[in-house]
């Protein structure tokens, strides 16, 4: 009896020690080198398979103990498939939480204000961490997967930085950027002055894209929009170089000539009245807001001062004097 009692006591002590050791292990940082360790959990994997996939990828966690932890916590059936990163100072308990919460490794792609849709496509198709499932699609085919309302993609994607899990579909980025643009556009449209010369939000988007390309000075965007709104109201030609350049396509090599201003295209606002048929760039939020809340100004003209700012004029003689001064270096009284 004494021997049995002694063995029982010893067993209890060993069990308590083992339990204490296991609890200690779950809270200790795994030995991760300086750089995070990338690993993936395949769809349909159970906890044992997940533990083996982590071990195979170099995650320094004991598979047997990790499975035990997942089962004891009731999380064995809640692990989400996807791509992950194991960062330094991560404990087994924290690692399990990552897998249960689906805290996937985050990548980012940045779309710049003023880019064309062509430039956006290049940035997305060249990102190594995206699933390239749109590369062979034409612009029209791509838009058909995203929208039932719009066919031409230009201007319809909001420039921003988009986070995504490694291996995400390119379509996901396009959809998110398109939905973001529509949300910002519709919000600005609802707050607009009803007397603005736009029939639809899309026309306002076209104007915003022109404002985006006309100035890099955020403080001038409402004035630029005000000038173009005044021209639309009075029936003047918009006469804006960025639309001409867009209409030239690959023929534009960095400099616009007089013959380009005289060559008619659907985007030449020197030869055609009103707005061009589509946006010419991806406008940012400030350009959207400027197009739908332009400055109240008598100005009909503006010219670059050469320092990034513009000189605005309400009549042609004043504008011509400004052109002479800032573009030709001629000062007249």
C-alpha positions as CSV (number, residue, x, y, z in Angstrom):
1,X,0.0,0.0,0.0
2,X,2.8,2.4,0.9
3,X,4.4,1.8,-2.5
4,X,1.1,2.4,-4.4
5,X,0.6,5.6,-2.4
6,X,4.1,6.7,-3.2
7,X,3.6,6.0,-6.9
8,X,0.4,8.0,-6.9
9,X,2.0,10.9,-5.2
10,X,4.8,10.8,-7.6
11,X,2.4,10.7,-10.6
12,X,0.5,13.7,-9.3
13,X,3.8,15.6,-8.9
14,X,4.9,14.7,-12.4
15,X,1.5,15.7,-13.8
16,X,1.5,19.0,-12.0
17,X,5.0,19.7,-13.2
18,X,4.1,18.7,-16.7
19,X,1.1,20.9,-16.7
20,X,3.1,23.8,-15.2
21,X,5.7,23.3,-17.9
22,X,3.2,23.2,-20.6
23,X,1.5,26.4,-19.4
24,X,4.9,28.1,-19.2
25,X,5.7,26.9,-22.8
26,X,2.5,28.4,-24.2
27,X,3.5,31.9,-23.1
28,X,7.2,31.9,-24.1
29,X,8.4,33.7,-27.2
30,X,9.3,31.2,-30.0
31,X,12.9,31.5,-31.2
32,X,12.3,33.6,-34.3
33,X,15.3,35.2,-36.1
34,X,15.3,38.9,-37.0
35,X,13.1,38.5,-40.1
36,X,9.5,37.2,-39.8
37,X,8.9,33.6,-41.0
38,X,6.4,33.3,-43.8
39,X,4.1,30.2,-43.8
40,X,0.7,29.2,-45.2
41,X,-2.1,27.0,-44.0
42,X,-3.8,25.2,-46.8
43,X,-7.6,25.2,-47.2
44,X,-9.3,22.2,-45.4
45,X,-6.3,21.6,-43.1
46,X,-7.1,20.3,-39.6
47,X,-5.0,21.3,-36.6
48,X,-2.5,18.4,-37.0
49,X,-2.0,19.2,-40.7
50,X,-1.7,22.9,-39.9
51,X,1.0,22.2,-37.3
52,X,3.0,20.1,-39.7
53,X,2.7,22.8,-42.4
54,X,4.1,25.3,-40.0
55,X,7.0,23.0,-39.0
56,X,7.8,22.4,-42.7
57,X,7.9,26.1,-43.3
58,X,10.5,26.6,-40.5
59,X,8.1,27.8,-37.8
60,X,10.0,26.7,-34.5
61,X,7.0,25.3,-32.7
62,X,6.6,21.7,-31.4
63,X,3.7,20.3,-33.5
64,X,2.6,17.9,-30.8
65,X,2.4,20.6,-28.1
66,X,0.7,23.0,-30.5
67,X,-2.0,20.5,-31.4
68,X,-2.5,19.9,-27.6
69,X,-2.8,23.6,-27.0
70,X,-5.4,24.0,-29.8
71,X,-7.5,21.1,-28.4
72,X,-7.3,22.2,-24.8
73,X,-8.5,25.8,-25.7
74,X,-11.2,24.5,-28.0
75,X,-9.7,26.2,-31.1
76,X,-8.7,23.1,-33.0
77,X,-11.5,23.4,-35.5
78,X,-11.3,27.2,-35.8
79,X,-8.0,27.7,-37.7
80,X,-8.3,29.7,-40.9
81,X,-6.4,28.9,-44.1
82,X,-4.3,31.6,-45.5
83,X,-0.8,33.2,-45.6
84,X,0.8,34.3,-42.3
85,X,3.9,35.7,-40.8
86,X,5.5,34.6,-37.5
87,X,7.2,37.7,-36.0
88,X,9.7,37.8,-33.2
89,X,8.4,37.7,-29.6
90,X,5.3,35.6,-30.6
91,X,4.3,32.9,-28.2
92,X,2.5,29.6,-29.1
93,X,-0.7,31.0,-27.6
94,X,-0.4,34.2,-29.7
95,X,0.4,32.2,-32.8
96,X,-2.8,30.1,-32.3
97,X,-4.7,33.3,-31.8
98,X,-3.4,34.6,-35.2
99,X,-4.6,31.5,-36.9
100,X,-8.0,31.5,-35.3
101,X,-8.5,35.2,-36.0
102,X,-7.2,35.0,-39.5
103,X,-4.6,37.7,-39.0
104,X,-3.1,37.1,-42.4
105,X,0.3,38.6,-43.5
106,X,-0.5,42.1,-44.9
107,X,0.9,43.4,-48.2
108,X,0.2,46.7,-49.7
109,X,-0.2,48.3,-53.2
110,X,-0.4,52.0,-53.6
111,X,-2.3,53.8,-56.4
112,X,-1.2,57.4,-56.9
113,X,-3.5,60.4,-57.5
114,X,-3.4,61.5,-61.1
115,X,-2.3,58.1,-62.5
116,X,-4.1,56.8,-65.5
117,X,-5.9,53.5,-65.4
118,X,-3.1,52.1,-67.5
119,X,-0.6,53.0,-64.8
120,X,-2.8,51.5,-62.2
121,X,-2.9,48.2,-64.1
122,X,0.9,48.2,-64.4
123,X,1.3,48.7,-60.7
124,X,-1.1,45.9,-59.8
125,X,0.2,43.4,-62.4
126,X,3.8,43.9,-61.3
127,X,3.1,43.3,-57.6
128,X,4.7,40.0,-56.7
129,X,2.3,39.2,-53.8
130,X,-0.9,39.4,-55.8
131,X,-2.6,36.6,-57.7
132,X,-2.4,37.7,-61.3
133,X,-5.8,36.7,-62.6
134,X,-6.6,39.8,-64.7
135,X,-3.4,40.1,-66.8
136,X,-5.0,38.6,-69.9
137,X,-8.2,40.6,-69.6
138,X,-8.9,43.7,-71.7
139,X,-10.0,46.8,-69.9
140,X,-13.6,46.1,-71.1
141,X,-13.4,42.5,-69.8
142,X,-12.0,43.7,-66.5
143,X,-14.8,46.3,-66.1
144,X,-17.4,43.6,-66.9
145,X,-16.3,41.7,-63.8
146,X,-16.5,44.8,-61.6
147,X,-19.4,46.9,-62.8
148,X,-22.7,46.6,-64.7
149,X,-23.0,50.4,-65.0
150,X,-19.6,51.5,-66.4
151,X,-17.7,50.2,-69.4
152,X,-14.7,52.6,-69.6
153,X,-12.4,52.2,-66.5
154,X,-10.7,55.5,-66.6
155,X,-11.2,57.6,-63.4
156,X,-13.4,55.0,-61.7
157,X,-10.8,53.7,-59.1
158,X,-9.9,55.6,-56.0
159,X,-6.2,56.3,-55.5
160,X,-5.1,55.0,-52.1
161,X,-2.9,52.4,-50.4
162,X,-4.7,49.0,-50.3
163,X,-3.7,46.3,-47.8
164,X,-4.3,42.7,-48.8
165,X,-3.3,39.2,-47.8
166,X,-0.5,37.5,-49.8
167,X,-2.0,35.7,-52.7
168,X,-5.1,37.8,-52.9
169,X,-6.8,38.2,-56.3
170,X,-6.1,41.3,-58.4
171,X,-9.9,41.5,-58.9
172,X,-10.3,42.1,-55.1
173,X,-8.1,45.3,-55.3
174,X,-9.9,46.6,-58.4
175,X,-13.3,46.0,-56.7
176,X,-12.3,47.7,-53.5
177,X,-10.8,50.7,-55.4
178,X,-13.9,51.0,-57.5
179,X,-16.3,50.8,-54.6
180,X,-14.2,53.4,-52.7
181,X,-14.4,55.8,-55.7
182,X,-18.1,55.5,-56.0
183,X,-18.6,56.0,-52.3
184,X,-16.5,59.2,-52.3
185,X,-18.1,60.5,-55.5
186,X,-21.6,59.9,-54.3
187,X,-20.9,61.6,-51.0
188,X,-19.5,64.7,-52.7
189,X,-22.4,64.6,-55.2
190,X,-25.0,64.7,-52.4
191,X,-23.4,67.8,-50.9
192,X,-23.0,69.6,-54.2
193,X,-24.5,73.0,-55.2
194,X,-27.5,72.0,-57.3
195,X,-26.7,74.8,-59.8
196,X,-23.5,73.3,-61.0
197,X,-23.4,72.4,-64.7
198,X,-23.2,68.7,-64.2
199,X,-26.1,66.3,-65.2
200,X,-24.6,63.2,-63.5
201,X,-22.0,62.3,-61.0
202,X,-19.9,60.9,-63.8
203,X,-19.6,64.4,-65.4
204,X,-18.4,65.6,-62.0
205,X,-15.8,62.8,-62.0
206,X,-14.6,63.9,-65.4
207,X,-14.1,67.4,-64.1
208,X,-12.3,66.1,-61.0
209,X,-9.9,64.2,-63.2
210,X,-9.1,67.4,-65.2
211,X,-8.5,69.4,-62.0
212,X,-6.3,66.6,-60.7
213,X,-4.0,66.9,-63.8
214,X,-4.1,70.7,-64.0
215,X,-2.4,71.5,-60.7
216,X,-0.2,69.9,-58.0
217,X,-1.2,72.7,-55.6
218,X,-3.9,71.4,-53.4
219,X,-4.8,75.0,-52.3
220,X,-5.6,75.9,-56.0
221,X,-7.9,73.0,-56.9
222,X,-11.1,74.8,-56.0
223,X,-10.1,77.8,-58.1
224,X,-9.1,75.7,-61.1
225,X,-12.5,74.0,-60.8
226,X,-14.2,77.4,-60.5
227,X,-12.6,78.5,-63.8
228,X,-13.7,75.4,-65.7
229,X,-17.2,75.6,-64.2
230,X,-17.4,79.2,-65.4
231,X,-16.3,78.2,-68.9
232,X,-18.9,75.4,-69.0
233,X,-21.7,77.8,-67.9
234,X,-20.7,80.5,-70.5
235,X,-20.2,78.0,-73.4
236,X,-16.4,78.6,-73.6
237,X,-14.1,75.9,-74.7
238,X,-12.3,74.4,-71.7
239,X,-8.9,74.5,-73.5
240,X,-7.0,72.4,-71.1
241,X,-3.8,70.7,-72.1
242,X,-4.1,67.5,-70.0
243,X,-7.1,66.4,-72.0
244,X,-5.2,66.9,-75.3
245,X,-2.3,64.9,-73.9
246,X,-4.6,62.1,-72.8
247,X,-6.2,62.0,-76.3
248,X,-2.7,61.8,-77.9
249,X,-2.0,58.5,-76.0
250,X,1.4,57.0,-76.8
251,X,2.0,59.8,-79.3
252,X,2.7,62.2,-76.5
253,X,6.5,62.2,-75.8
254,X,6.8,64.8,-73.1
255,X,6.0,68.1,-75.0
256,X,2.8,69.4,-76.5
257,X,3.1,71.3,-79.8
258,X,0.7,73.8,-81.5
259,X,-0.3,71.2,-84.1
260,X,-1.4,68.9,-81.2
261,X,-3.8,71.6,-80.0
262,X,-5.2,71.8,-83.5
263,X,-5.5,68.0,-84.1
264,X,-9.0,67.0,-83.3
265,X,-9.6,64.0,-81.0
266,X,-12.6,63.3,-78.7
267,X,-10.4,64.6,-75.8
268,X,-9.2,67.9,-77.5
269,X,-10.9,70.6,-75.5
270,X,-9.4,73.2,-77.9
271,X,-11.5,71.8,-80.8
272,X,-14.5,70.4,-79.0
273,X,-16.9,72.0,-76.5
274,X,-17.9,70.7,-73.1
275,X,-16.4,67.9,-71.1
276,X,-14.4,65.1,-72.7
277,X,-16.2,61.7,-73.0
278,X,-14.4,60.1,-70.0
279,X,-12.2,61.1,-67.1
280,X,-8.5,61.5,-68.0
281,X,-7.0,60.3,-64.6
282,X,-7.7,58.8,-61.2
283,X,-8.7,61.9,-59.1
284,X,-8.0,62.1,-55.4
285,X,-10.5,63.2,-52.8
286,X,-9.6,66.9,-52.8
287,X,-10.1,67.0,-56.6
288,X,-13.5,65.3,-56.2
289,X,-14.5,67.8,-53.6
290,X,-13.2,70.8,-55.6
291,X,-15.2,69.7,-58.7
292,X,-18.4,69.6,-56.6
293,X,-17.6,72.6,-54.4
294,X,-15.7,74.9,-56.7
295,X,-14.6,78.4,-55.7
296,X,-17.0,81.2,-56.5
297,X,-14.8,83.3,-58.7
298,X,-15.2,85.5,-61.8
299,X,-12.0,84.0,-63.2
300,X,-12.1,82.5,-66.7
301,X,-8.4,82.1,-67.2
302,X,-5.2,81.0,-65.4
303,X,-1.6,80.6,-66.3
304,X,1.3,79.1,-64.4
305,X,3.6,81.5,-62.7
306,X,6.5,79.0,-63.0
307,X,6.7,78.3,-59.3
308,X,3.9,75.8,-59.0
309,X,1.2,78.4,-58.5
310,X,-1.2,80.0,-61.0
311,X,-2.2,83.6,-61.9
312,X,-6.0,83.8,-62.3
313,X,-7.7,86.4,-64.6
314,X,-11.3,87.3,-65.2
315,X,-10.8,88.8,-68.7
316,X,-8.6,88.1,-71.8
317,X,-6.5,91.3,-71.7
318,X,-5.4,90.6,-68.1
319,X,-4.8,87.0,-69.0
320,X,-2.6,88.0,-72.0
321,X,-0.6,90.3,-69.7
322,X,-0.1,87.4,-67.3
323,X,1.0,85.1,-70.1
324,X,3.5,87.7,-71.3
325,X,4.9,88.1,-67.7
326,X,5.0,84.6,-66.5
327,X,5.5,82.6,-69.7
328,X,7.4,85.0,-72.0
329,X,9.2,87.2,-69.4
330,X,7.7,90.3,-70.9
331,X,6.5,93.0,-68.5
332,X,4.1,95.6,-69.8
333,X,2.0,98.2,-68.2
